[in-house]
């Protein structure tokens, strides 16, 4: 892993962002830019503040109150942060116009990668980032395809969430293996992910960032 040294103070010890990718896409004649930052062990304070500041109820007012969808989506965000902070995980924060809008956390064991969590939210009330989730998936798939020892990806899709997660994952190359309780276990082979990446490359233009400047996201991002 590439390590960046950050200056420390009572405030600065929180987060040292590693700028990995800058992406752009054009949807409905509108250009959207996204920056992805790799999470590190220095992210404890930043992630806890992020978790406390993102209010799903305010950002996603159209979710159904009767099905506890606010609570389900907020819990997915909270658990994504907790999973990264308590385990040996890898992950990314996605940013649009200096506003974090998504997090993806995964386990890179061999021969199987496991997607622990992915969660996105609007940057403003009802204002979603175009192809925001797919941009995170593209980077995750890129990491997976570069790993010669990785053969497949598995995940557990939430059944009672506010969106049809199973249908979304099927469009990204996963197939169902059966489920229990509130989850559906799913799998995608390396061959299938390679096929999906060809389509994502057509939608999203990504540029790897090398030797990027040190960025304190807690100071520079609008949370």
C-alpha positions as YAML, in Angstrom:
chain: A
units: angstrom
residues:
- id: 1
  name: UNK
  ca: [0.00, 0.00, 0.00]
- id: 2
  name: UNK
  ca: [1.24, 3.47, -0.83]
- id: 3
  name: UNK
  ca: [1.84, 5.46, 2.36]
- id: 4
  name: UNK
  ca: [1.65, 9.24, 2.61]
- id: 5
  name: UNK
  ca: [3.10, 11.10, 5.58]
- id: 6
  name: UNK
  ca: [0.82, 13.70, 7.10]
- id: 7
  name: UNK
  ca: [1.61, 16.45, 9.54]
- id: 8
  name: UNK
  ca: [0.00, 15.97, 12.92]
- id: 9
  name: UNK
  ca: [-1.66, 18.27, 15.40]
- id: 10
  name: UNK
  ca: [-4.59, 18.06, 17.77]
- id: 11
  name: UNK
  ca: [-6.81, 18.35, 14.70]
- id: 12
  name: UNK
  ca: [-4.74, 16.87, 11.87]
- id: 13
  name: UNK
  ca: [-4.21, 13.34, 13.18]
- id: 14
  name: UNK
  ca: [-7.60, 12.36, 11.84]
- id: 15
  name: UNK
  ca: [-7.26, 11.52, 8.18]
- id: 16
  name: UNK
  ca: [-4.67, 11.42, 5.45]
- id: 17
  name: UNK
  ca: [-6.48, 10.84, 2.18]
- id: 18
  name: UNK
  ca: [-4.81, 8.80, -0.55]
- id: 19
  name: UNK
  ca: [-6.25, 10.12, -3.80]
- id: 20
  name: UNK
  ca: [-6.44, 7.05, -6.00]
- id: 21
  name: UNK
  ca: [-8.78, 7.82, -8.89]
- id: 22
  name: UNK
  ca: [-10.45, 10.75, -10.63]
- id: 23
  name: UNK
  ca: [-13.49, 9.78, -12.74]
- id: 24
  name: UNK
  ca: [-16.01, 11.49, -14.96]
- id: 25
  name: UNK
  ca: [-19.16, 10.54, -16.79]
- id: 26
  name: UNK
  ca: [-21.73, 12.29, -18.95]
- id: 27
  name: UNK
  ca: [-25.37, 11.44, -18.30]
- id: 28
  name: UNK
  ca: [-28.26, 13.39, -19.85]
- id: 29
  name: UNK
  ca: [-25.78, 15.99, -21.16]
- id: 30
  name: UNK
  ca: [-24.50, 16.64, -17.64]
- id: 31
  name: UNK
  ca: [-20.86, 16.08, -16.64]
- id: 32
  name: UNK
  ca: [-20.25, 14.48, -13.25]
- id: 33
  name: UNK
  ca: [-16.81, 14.26, -11.65]
- id: 34
  name: UNK
  ca: [-15.95, 11.86, -8.84]
- id: 35
  name: UNK
  ca: [-12.78, 11.42, -6.79]
- id: 36
  name: UNK
  ca: [-12.04, 8.20, -4.92]
- id: 37
  name: UNK
  ca: [-9.87, 8.14, -1.82]
- id: 38
  name: UNK
  ca: [-8.47, 4.96, -0.36]
- id: 39
  name: UNK
  ca: [-9.20, 4.46, 3.34]
- id: 40
  name: UNK
  ca: [-6.31, 3.87, 5.74]
- id: 41
  name: UNK
  ca: [-5.83, 3.07, 9.42]
- id: 42
  name: UNK
  ca: [-5.58, 6.84, 10.07]
- id: 43
  name: UNK
  ca: [-9.24, 7.31, 9.23]
- id: 44
  name: UNK
  ca: [-10.85, 6.62, 12.61]
- id: 45
  name: UNK
  ca: [-11.87, 10.19, 13.46]
- id: 46
  name: UNK
  ca: [-12.92, 11.11, 9.94]
- id: 47
  name: UNK
  ca: [-15.14, 8.06, 9.51]
- id: 48
  name: UNK
  ca: [-16.83, 8.47, 12.87]
- id: 49
  name: UNK
  ca: [-17.58, 12.11, 12.09]
- id: 50
  name: UNK
  ca: [-18.87, 11.09, 8.66]
- id: 51
  name: UNK
  ca: [-21.15, 8.52, 10.24]
- id: 52
  name: UNK
  ca: [-22.55, 11.06, 12.68]
- id: 53
  name: UNK
  ca: [-23.05, 13.82, 10.08]
- id: 54
  name: UNK
  ca: [-24.78, 11.92, 7.25]
- id: 55
  name: UNK
  ca: [-28.53, 12.04, 7.95]
- id: 56
  name: UNK
  ca: [-30.31, 9.64, 5.60]
- id: 57
  name: UNK
  ca: [-33.75, 10.88, 6.64]
- id: 58
  name: UNK
  ca: [-32.94, 14.42, 5.48]
- id: 59
  name: UNK
  ca: [-31.01, 13.43, 2.36]
- id: 60
  name: UNK
  ca: [-33.46, 10.76, 1.16]
- id: 61
  name: UNK
  ca: [-36.92, 12.05, 2.15]
- id: 62
  name: UNK
  ca: [-38.71, 9.84, -0.40]
- id: 63
  name: UNK
  ca: [-37.89, 6.60, 1.42]
- id: 64
  name: UNK
  ca: [-40.85, 4.80, 2.98]
- id: 65
  name: UNK
  ca: [-41.26, 5.49, 6.67]
- id: 66
  name: UNK
  ca: [-43.57, 2.50, 7.13]
- id: 67
  name: UNK
  ca: [-40.91, -0.04, 6.11]
- id: 68
  name: UNK
  ca: [-38.22, 1.50, 8.33]
- id: 69
  name: UNK
  ca: [-36.22, 2.29, 5.18]
- id: 70
  name: UNK
  ca: [-34.53, 5.31, 6.77]
- id: 71
  name: UNK
  ca: [-33.21, 3.11, 9.56]
- id: 72
  name: UNK
  ca: [-32.16, 0.31, 7.18]
- id: 73
  name: UNK
  ca: [-30.10, 2.60, 4.95]
- id: 74
  name: UNK
  ca: [-28.61, 4.53, 7.88]
- id: 75
  name: UNK
  ca: [-27.62, 1.21, 9.44]
- id: 76
  name: UNK
  ca: [-25.89, 0.10, 6.25]
- id: 77
  name: UNK
  ca: [-23.78, 3.28, 6.32]
- id: 78
  name: UNK
  ca: [-22.98, 2.87, 10.01]
- id: 79
  name: UNK
  ca: [-22.05, -0.80, 9.62]
- id: 80
  name: UNK
  ca: [-19.83, -0.03, 6.62]
- id: 81
  name: UNK
  ca: [-17.83, 2.40, 8.76]
- id: 82
  name: UNK
  ca: [-17.75, 0.03, 11.73]
- id: 83
  name: UNK
  ca: [-16.62, -2.89, 9.58]
- id: 84
  name: UNK
  ca: [-13.67, -0.97, 8.21]
- id: 85
  name: UNK
  ca: [-12.65, 0.36, 11.61]
- id: 86
  name: UNK
  ca: [-12.78, -3.01, 13.39]
- id: 87
  name: UNK
  ca: [-11.37, -5.37, 10.77]
- id: 88
  name: UNK
  ca: [-8.54, -5.77, 8.31]
- id: 89
  name: UNK
  ca: [-10.47, -4.35, 5.39]
- id: 90
  name: UNK
  ca: [-9.90, -2.24, 2.31]
- id: 91
  name: UNK
  ca: [-12.18, 0.51, 1.13]
- id: 92
  name: UNK
  ca: [-12.86, 3.79, -0.61]
- id: 93
  name: UNK
  ca: [-14.66, 7.05, 0.03]
- id: 94
  name: UNK
  ca: [-16.31, 8.61, -3.02]
- id: 95
  name: UNK
  ca: [-16.48, 12.41, -3.33]
- id: 96
  name: UNK
  ca: [-18.37, 14.75, -5.67]
- id: 97
  name: UNK
  ca: [-17.66, 18.49, -5.55]
- id: 98
  name: UNK
  ca: [-15.94, 18.13, -2.17]
- id: 99
  name: UNK
  ca: [-18.91, 16.25, -0.69]
- id: 100
  name: UNK
  ca: [-18.58, 12.59, 0.33]
- id: 101
  name: UNK
  ca: [-21.43, 10.58, -1.16]
- id: 102
  name: UNK
  ca: [-20.42, 6.93, -0.82]
- id: 103
  name: UNK
  ca: [-18.34, 4.27, 0.87]
- id: 104
  name: UNK
  ca: [-17.30, 0.78, -0.21]
- id: 105
  name: UNK
  ca: [-15.60, -1.72, 2.10]
- id: 106
  name: UNK
  ca: [-14.27, -5.13, 1.07]
- id: 107
  name: UNK
  ca: [-12.15, -8.09, 2.16]
- id: 108
  name: UNK
  ca: [-9.40, -9.22, -0.24]
- id: 109
  name: UNK
  ca: [-8.86, -12.82, 0.81]
- id: 110
  name: UNK
  ca: [-7.88, -15.52, -1.68]
- id: 111
  name: UNK
  ca: [-9.28, -16.97, -3.80]
- id: 112
  name: UNK
  ca: [-12.42, -15.02, -2.88]
- id: 113
  name: UNK
  ca: [-13.02, -11.32, -2.45]
- id: 114
  name: UNK
  ca: [-15.98, -10.37, -0.27]
- id: 115
  name: UNK
  ca: [-17.93, -7.12, -0.60]
- id: 116
  name: UNK
  ca: [-18.70, -6.20, 2.99]
- id: 117
  name: UNK
  ca: [-20.69, -3.04, 2.33]
- id: 118
  name: UNK
  ca: [-21.44, -0.40, -0.25]
- id: 119
  name: UNK
  ca: [-23.57, 2.63, 0.58]
- id: 120
  name: UNK
  ca: [-24.26, 5.82, -1.32]
- id: 121
  name: UNK
  ca: [-26.36, 8.86, -0.44]
- id: 122
  name: UNK
  ca: [-27.32, 12.17, -2.13]
- id: 123
  name: UNK
  ca: [-24.94, 15.12, -1.77]
- id: 124
  name: UNK
  ca: [-28.02, 17.26, -1.11]
- id: 125
  name: UNK
  ca: [-31.60, 16.33, -0.34]
- id: 126
  name: UNK
  ca: [-32.79, 14.23, -3.28]
- id: 127
  name: UNK
  ca: [-29.69, 15.05, -5.39]
- id: 128
  name: UNK
  ca: [-28.00, 11.77, -6.30]
- id: 129
  name: UNK
  ca: [-24.58, 11.52, -7.95]
- id: 130
  name: UNK
  ca: [-24.88, 10.21, -11.50]
- id: 131
  name: UNK
  ca: [-23.42, 6.66, -11.73]
- id: 132
  name: UNK
  ca: [-22.12, 7.15, -8.21]
- id: 133
  name: UNK
  ca: [-22.44, 3.54, -7.12]
- id: 134
  name: UNK
  ca: [-21.09, 2.18, -10.41]
- id: 135
  name: UNK
  ca: [-17.99, 4.38, -10.04]
- id: 136
  name: UNK
  ca: [-17.23, 2.72, -6.71]
- id: 137
  name: UNK
  ca: [-17.89, -0.71, -8.18]
- id: 138
  name: UNK
  ca: [-15.58, 0.00, -11.11]
- id: 139
  name: UNK
  ca: [-12.68, 0.68, -8.74]
- id: 140
  name: UNK
  ca: [-13.50, -2.40, -6.66]
- id: 141
  name: UNK
  ca: [-13.62, -4.55, -9.79]
- id: 142
  name: UNK
  ca: [-10.35, -3.04, -10.99]
- id: 143
  name: UNK
  ca: [-8.62, -4.03, -7.75]
- id: 144
  name: UNK
  ca: [-10.08, -7.53, -8.04]
- id: 145
  name: UNK
  ca: [-9.06, -8.07, -11.68]
- id: 146
  name: UNK
  ca: [-5.48, -6.98, -10.99]
- id: 147
  name: UNK
  ca: [-5.15, -9.65, -8.27]
- id: 148
  name: UNK
  ca: [-3.94, -12.81, -10.01]
- id: 149
  name: UNK
  ca: [-4.87, -14.96, -7.01]
- id: 150
  name: UNK
  ca: [-8.48, -13.75, -6.84]
- id: 151
  name: UNK
  ca: [-11.06, -15.96, -8.56]
- id: 152
  name: UNK
  ca: [-14.48, -14.70, -7.52]
- id: 153
  name: UNK
  ca: [-16.41, -12.09, -5.54]
- id: 154
  name: UNK
  ca: [-19.19, -12.89, -3.08]
- id: 155
  name: UNK
  ca: [-21.61, -10.64, -1.21]
- id: 156
  name: UNK
  ca: [-24.78, -10.75, 0.84]
- id: 157
  name: UNK
  ca: [-27.48, -8.53, -0.62]
- id: 158
  name: UNK
  ca: [-29.92, -6.88, 1.76]
- id: 159
  name: UNK
  ca: [-33.45, -8.08, 0.96]
- id: 160
  name: UNK
  ca: [-35.40, -5.56, 3.06]
- id: 161
  name: UNK
  ca: [-33.55, -2.45, 1.88]
- id: 162
  name: UNK
  ca: [-35.12, 0.58, 0.17]
- id: 163
  name: UNK
  ca: [-33.91, -0.58, -3.27]
- id: 164
  name: UNK
  ca: [-33.90, -3.86, -5.19]
- id: 165
  name: UNK
  ca: [-30.30, -4.70, -4.39]
- id: 166
  name: UNK
  ca: [-30.50, -8.19, -5.91]
- id: 167
  name: UNK
  ca: [-31.54, -6.81, -9.32]
- id: 168
  name: UNK
  ca: [-28.76, -4.20, -9.19]
- id: 169
  name: UNK
  ca: [-26.11, -6.81, -8.38]
- id: 170
  name: UNK
  ca: [-27.36, -9.10, -11.15]
- id: 171
  name: UNK
  ca: [-26.81, -6.29, -13.62]
- id: 172
  name: UNK
  ca: [-23.24, -6.12, -12.32]
- id: 173
  name: UNK
  ca: [-22.58, -9.79, -13.06]
- id: 174
  name: UNK
  ca: [-23.63, -11.52, -9.83]
- id: 175
  name: UNK
  ca: [-25.98, -14.49, -9.56]
- id: 176
  name: UNK
  ca: [-27.93, -15.73, -6.55]
- id: 177
  name: UNK
  ca: [-26.86, -18.71, -4.45]
- id: 178
  name: UNK
  ca: [-29.83, -18.68, -2.10]
- id: 179
  name: UNK
  ca: [-30.66, -16.69, 0.99]
- id: 180
  name: UNK
  ca: [-31.74, -16.68, 4.59]
- id: 181
  name: UNK
  ca: [-33.28, -14.14, 6.95]
- id: 182
  name: UNK
  ca: [-32.72, -10.71, 5.38]
- id: 183
  name: UNK
  ca: [-29.88, -11.54, 2.98]
- id: 184
  name: UNK
  ca: [-29.34, -13.14, -0.41]
- id: 185
  name: UNK
  ca: [-25.90, -14.69, -0.97]
- id: 186
  name: UNK
  ca: [-24.50, -13.84, -4.42]
- id: 187
  name: UNK
  ca: [-21.39, -14.62, -6.45]
- id: 188
  name: UNK
  ca: [-19.60, -13.34, -9.56]
- id: 189
  name: UNK
  ca: [-16.72, -15.05, -11.35]
- id: 190
  name: UNK
  ca: [-13.63, -13.29, -12.64]
- id: 191
  name: UNK
  ca: [-14.74, -13.92, -16.21]
- id: 192
  name: UNK
  ca: [-18.08, -12.25, -15.57]
- id: 193
  name: UNK
  ca: [-16.51, -9.26, -13.81]
- id: 194
  name: UNK
  ca: [-14.19, -8.80, -16.78]
- id: 195
  name: UNK
  ca: [-17.24, -8.63, -19.09]
- id: 196
  name: UNK
  ca: [-18.98, -6.10, -16.84]
- id: 197
  name: UNK
  ca: [-15.85, -3.95, -16.70]
- id: 198
  name: UNK
  ca: [-15.97, -3.52, -20.47]
- id: 199
  name: UNK
  ca: [-19.39, -1.90, -20.09]
- id: 200
  name: UNK
  ca: [-18.35, 0.23, -17.10]
- id: 201
  name: UNK
  ca: [-15.36, 1.51, -19.05]
- id: 202
  name: UNK
  ca: [-17.76, 2.82, -21.69]
- id: 203
  name: UNK
  ca: [-19.82, 4.68, -19.09]
- id: 204
  name: UNK
  ca: [-17.13, 6.00, -16.76]
- id: 205
  name: UNK
  ca: [-13.80, 7.57, -17.69]
- id: 206
  name: UNK
  ca: [-11.32, 6.92, -14.86]
- id: 207
  name: UNK
  ca: [-7.79, 8.19, -14.38]
- id: 208
  name: UNK
  ca: [-5.41, 6.74, -11.81]
- id: 209
  name: UNK
  ca: [-3.73, 9.36, -9.62]
- id: 210
  name: UNK
  ca: [-0.03, 8.82, -8.92]
- id: 211
  name: UNK
  ca: [2.05, 10.76, -6.40]
- id: 212
  name: UNK
  ca: [-0.94, 12.82, -5.33]
- id: 213
  name: UNK
  ca: [-0.59, 15.58, -2.77]
- id: 214
  name: UNK
  ca: [-1.33, 14.93, 0.90]
- id: 215
  name: UNK
  ca: [-4.95, 15.83, 1.54]
- id: 216
  name: UNK
  ca: [-6.58, 16.13, 4.94]
- id: 217
  name: UNK
  ca: [-10.14, 15.25, 4.03]
- id: 218
  name: UNK
  ca: [-11.52, 16.23, 7.40]
- id: 219
  name: UNK
  ca: [-10.44, 19.79, 6.71]
- id: 220
  name: UNK
  ca: [-11.03, 19.93, 2.97]
- id: 221
  name: UNK
  ca: [-14.30, 18.09, 2.48]
- id: 222
  name: UNK
  ca: [-17.76, 19.45, 3.12]
- id: 223
  name: UNK
  ca: [-19.33, 16.81, 5.36]
...
